[in-house]
Amino acid sequence: MSVAFTKEESSETAAETLLPDRPISPHPNLVTAEGLKQLEAQAEQARAAYLAAQAIDHVNEKRRQSAGPLRDLRYFTERLRTAHVISEPENRDIVAFGSTVTFERDDGRVQTYRIVGEDEADPKTGSISFVSPVAARLMGKAVGDVVTVGDQELEITAIR
């Protein structure tokens, strides 16, 4: 078979497997102690996936399998480098980073969220980022305070 019909380690193949870096937030990288542990675990998972991909014999497949974990490893390494661990708030009188706040919407729905760092936020499991519109409006407020987010009014009913 002619070499013209084989695809070896070409620059085209290498370019196909270079993924752009994950965007890094311009906000301070505040994390809870649990959030730091999550970042460390995610960095270790990315490192393990990258090392597993490096064991692949086929060069092009190795590049394809390495691209995602390498990008993730760069991201989590940077997030760990810039992480600022914020301890649990001692004052439960006002909403702060790390607080769990319960509020009632003007439509009667009651919701509870913990305010955490961007990488650890997951609204489905009850945590929101401190830079989210809801958290930003709640920070510094006390039980009984009402804040407006969009067209909704939220009344703080509890802070833990």
N, C-alpha and C positions, 0 to 999 in steps of 0.2 A: 504494500500500500504506500502511496506517495505521502511524504511528510506534509504536503500542502493540505491534506484532508484530516490531519490530526490536530487536536487542540491541546497544546502543552501549557506551560506556565507563561501565558501571554499577558501583556499589560492590560488587555481588554478584560481578561478573567479577573485579574487583580482589582481592577476598577469596579467590576461588578460586585465585589465582596466588601468594598470599603463603605461602611455605613456612616452617615453623619452623626456627630456627637448628639447625645440627648441634651435638650435645652436645660440650662441651669437658671434657676430663678434669680431675679435681681434682688429679691428680699433677703434679709438676714436668715441664715440657716439655723433657726431655733429648733431644738428637739427636746423631747422628754427623755428621761433615762431609758424608757422602753423603746422610744424611737431610735436612740443610738444603737441599742441592741439589734433592732430590726435592720438598720443600715449595715451593721457589721455582718449579720447573717446573709443579707442580700449580696454583699461584696464577696463573701466566702462562696456562695452559690455560683456567682458569676465566675470566680476564679476556678472553681472545680469544673464548671462547664467548659471553660477555655482550655484547661489542662487536658480534659477528656478529648476535646477536638484536636489538640496538638498530637494526640496519639494516632490519628488517622493517617494511613499511608498515602492515600491519593492526594496529591498536592491541591488540586482545585477543590476537592470536597473538604479538605482541611481548612482552606480559606473560607469556604461558605459556612462551615460549622463554627468557625472561630469568630466570625464577624459580629454576631449579636452579643455573645458573652464578653468579647473584648470591649465593645462599646459600653456595655453595662458596667464592666469593671472600671473603666475610666470614669464613668458617671459616679458610681458609689465611692470610689476612692476620693474624688473631689468633694463629695458631700460629707464624707467622714472627716476630711481635712478641714473643712470649714464649719463643722458642726459646733454649735454652742449649746451645751446642755443647760436647760433651765430647770431648777428644782421645783418640786411641788409648791404651790402657793401656800403660805402660812396663814394668810388672811382670807377667810371665806366670806367676807362681807362684800367684796367686789369681784367682778369677773376678771380673771387674769389668765395668762398662758398656763395651761395645765388644769384649769378649772373645768368642772363638769357643771353645765348650766341647763336648767329646765326653764322653758318659756312656753307661754300660751299664745297662739296666733289669734288674730281677731276673728277667724272663722271657727274658733273653738278647738282646733287641734293642739295637742300638747306634745312638745318634742324635747328631747334631752340629747345634748352633744357635749363631748369633751373637746376643748380647744387645744390643738396640738400643732406640730410642725407640718410643713407641706408634704414631705415624703411619707409621713405616717397617717395622714388624714384619709379616712374612708367613711363617708356619710352613711353608707349602708350598715356599717357596724357601730355607728354612734360617735364618730369623731370628725371634726372639721378643721381645716387649716386656719391658723390665726390671721391669714391674709384674705380669707373668704369674706364676702360682703356681710354675712350674718355675724361672724365672729368679730370683725372689725367694728361693727356697730355696738356689739354687746360688751366689748372690753371696757373696763373702768366703770361699768354700771353696777347697780345694787338691786336686791330683791325689791320688786314693786315698780322699778323703772320701766318705762315703755320706750321702745325704739322703733323707728320706721325703716323697713328694708323693702325697697321697691314700693309696691302698693299695699304691703302688709304691715300691721302693727304687731309687735311682739312684746309681751309683758313678762318680765323675768319673775319666776315663781320660786326658784330655788337655786342655790349655788353650793356645790360640794367640792 
